[in-house]
Amino acid sequence: MWMDTSTRWHSRTPFDLIFQRAEQQGVQCAVEGGSIAVRTVESMFRYFGELTCRFAPFPEVVTGCEVFHNDVFVSEVIMKPWVSCMYNRTCMCVENFKEVYPCGHWPPRRYNWCHRYEQSALGIIISKLYMEKRGLVSLQRPQWYNFRRRHTMNWFIS
């Protein structure tokens, strides 16, 4: 399981179900409303041998919270291509990064408008694998969790 510090689980989150689904499907991912086709540059789609338009209906994967099952399928089919992309200049690096980042909260609905780097890569990989069955690997938000960016907590008693 990976999650950043902004992830907040609700008290009734069914972790047993989340882990069971991760074991069955290989992964459980947080998703957002923005389209992968809008929030990913064209060069990354080319790296994966894909066309931007194929990913228009799919919301982006958010790398703030994922559950991966430790098996050969996940290692070879999800993690290996994801990490390989990160180490490949033509996949992860964007030449005109100042023009495509940041995405903003609601970028216009135009293909390749901005770029979400590792989120974009994972979204392409997950969508290629599951396509219309992506709901099987999507964590249920807001029923189970939410993100509270810039939220502060006093973790230590004074």
C-alpha positions as CSV (number, residue, x, y, z in Angstrom):
1,M,0.0,0.0,0.0
2,W,1.2,3.5,-0.9
3,M,-0.4,6.7,0.2
4,D,0.8,10.3,0.6
5,T,0.2,12.3,3.8
6,S,-2.9,14.0,2.3
7,T,-4.9,10.7,2.2
8,R,-7.6,10.5,4.9
9,W,-9.5,7.2,5.3
10,H,-13.0,7.3,6.7
11,S,-13.7,5.3,9.9
12,R,-15.9,2.8,8.1
13,T,-13.5,2.0,5.2
14,P,-13.7,-1.7,4.4
15,F,-9.9,-2.4,4.3
16,D,-10.6,-6.2,4.1
17,L,-12.5,-5.6,0.9
18,I,-9.8,-3.3,-0.5
19,F,-7.1,-5.9,0.1
20,Q,-9.2,-8.7,-1.2
21,R,-9.9,-6.7,-4.4
22,A,-6.1,-5.9,-4.7
23,E,-5.3,-9.6,-4.4
24,Q,-7.9,-10.5,-7.0
25,Q,-7.3,-7.7,-9.5
26,G,-3.6,-6.9,-8.8
27,V,-4.1,-3.3,-7.9
28,Q,-6.5,-0.7,-6.4
29,C,-6.0,2.9,-7.4
30,A,-7.3,6.3,-6.4
31,V,-8.9,8.1,-9.4
32,E,-9.9,11.7,-10.1
33,G,-12.3,13.3,-12.6
34,G,-9.7,14.7,-15.0
35,S,-9.3,12.8,-18.3
36,I,-6.0,11.0,-18.9
37,A,-6.2,12.3,-22.5
38,V,-6.3,15.9,-21.3
39,R,-3.7,15.6,-18.5
40,T,-1.0,13.7,-20.4
41,V,1.3,15.0,-23.1
42,E,1.4,13.3,-26.5
43,S,5.0,12.1,-26.2
44,M,4.0,9.8,-23.3
45,F,1.2,8.2,-25.4
46,R,3.7,7.6,-28.2
47,Y,6.2,6.0,-25.8
48,F,3.5,3.5,-24.8
49,G,2.4,3.0,-28.5
50,E,-1.0,4.5,-27.9
51,L,-3.3,7.2,-29.3
52,T,-4.4,10.0,-27.0
53,C,-8.1,9.7,-28.1
54,R,-8.4,6.1,-26.8
55,F,-8.0,7.4,-23.3
56,A,-10.5,10.3,-23.4
57,P,-13.2,8.4,-21.4
58,F,-10.8,7.4,-18.6
59,P,-10.2,9.5,-15.4
60,E,-6.6,9.9,-14.3
61,V,-5.1,7.7,-11.7
62,V,-3.9,9.6,-8.7
63,T,-0.7,8.4,-7.2
64,G,-1.7,9.6,-3.7
65,C,-3.1,6.2,-2.8
66,E,-2.6,2.7,-4.3
67,V,-2.7,-0.8,-3.1
68,F,-0.5,-3.3,-5.1
69,H,-0.6,-7.0,-4.7
70,N,2.9,-8.5,-4.6
71,D,2.9,-11.0,-7.5
72,V,4.5,-11.6,-10.8
73,F,1.6,-10.0,-12.8
74,V,1.8,-6.7,-10.9
75,S,5.6,-6.7,-11.0
76,E,6.0,-7.5,-14.7
77,V,2.9,-5.8,-16.2
78,I,2.3,-2.8,-14.0
79,M,5.5,-1.9,-12.0
80,K,8.1,-2.7,-14.6
81,P,6.6,-0.5,-17.4
82,W,5.9,2.3,-14.9
83,V,9.5,2.3,-13.5
84,S,10.9,1.9,-17.1
85,C,9.0,5.0,-18.1
86,M,10.4,7.0,-15.3
87,Y,13.9,6.1,-16.4
88,N,13.3,6.9,-20.1
89,R,13.8,10.5,-21.2
90,T,11.2,10.2,-24.0
91,C,8.5,9.0,-21.6
92,M,8.8,11.0,-18.4
93,C,10.6,14.1,-19.5
94,V,8.7,16.9,-21.2
95,E,10.7,19.4,-23.3
96,N,8.2,22.2,-22.9
97,F,7.3,21.4,-19.3
98,K,6.7,25.1,-18.4
99,E,3.9,25.2,-20.9
100,V,2.1,22.0,-19.9
101,Y,2.5,22.0,-16.1
102,P,0.7,22.7,-13.8
103,C,-2.7,21.3,-14.9
104,G,-4.7,23.5,-12.6
105,H,-8.0,22.3,-11.0
106,W,-10.1,22.2,-14.2
107,P,-8.0,22.5,-17.4
108,P,-9.9,22.9,-20.6
109,R,-11.1,19.7,-22.3
110,R,-8.4,19.7,-24.9
111,Y,-6.1,16.7,-25.5
112,N,-2.6,16.9,-24.2
113,W,-3.3,20.2,-22.3
114,C,-1.0,19.4,-19.3
115,H,1.0,16.6,-17.8
116,R,0.9,14.7,-14.5
117,Y,4.1,12.7,-15.0
118,E,4.0,9.5,-12.9
119,Q,0.2,9.7,-12.6
120,S,-0.1,9.9,-16.4
121,A,2.1,6.9,-16.9
122,L,0.3,4.7,-14.3
123,G,-3.1,5.9,-15.7
124,I,-2.1,4.7,-19.2
125,I,-0.8,1.3,-17.9
126,I,-3.9,0.7,-15.8
127,S,-6.3,1.8,-18.5
128,K,-4.6,-0.4,-21.1
129,L,-4.9,-3.4,-18.9
130,Y,-8.5,-2.9,-17.6
131,M,-10.1,-0.5,-20.1
132,E,-13.9,-0.6,-19.6
133,K,-13.4,-2.8,-16.4
134,R,-11.4,0.0,-14.7
135,G,-14.0,0.2,-12.0
136,L,-12.7,-3.1,-10.7
137,V,-9.4,-1.4,-9.7
138,S,-10.7,1.9,-8.6
139,L,-10.9,2.8,-4.9
140,Q,-14.4,4.2,-4.0
141,R,-14.1,7.9,-3.3
142,P,-15.6,9.7,-1.4
143,Q,-17.2,6.7,0.4
144,W,-13.8,5.4,1.6
145,Y,-11.3,8.2,1.6
146,N,-10.5,11.8,0.6
147,F,-7.5,14.0,0.0
148,R,-6.8,16.9,2.3
149,R,-3.9,18.8,0.8
150,R,-2.4,21.5,2.9
151,H,-4.2,20.1,5.9
152,T,-2.2,20.3,9.1
153,M,-2.4,18.2,12.2
154,N,-0.8,18.2,15.6
155,W,0.7,14.7,15.5
156,F,2.5,15.0,18.9
157,I,1.0,15.9,22.2
158,S,2.7,18.9,23.8
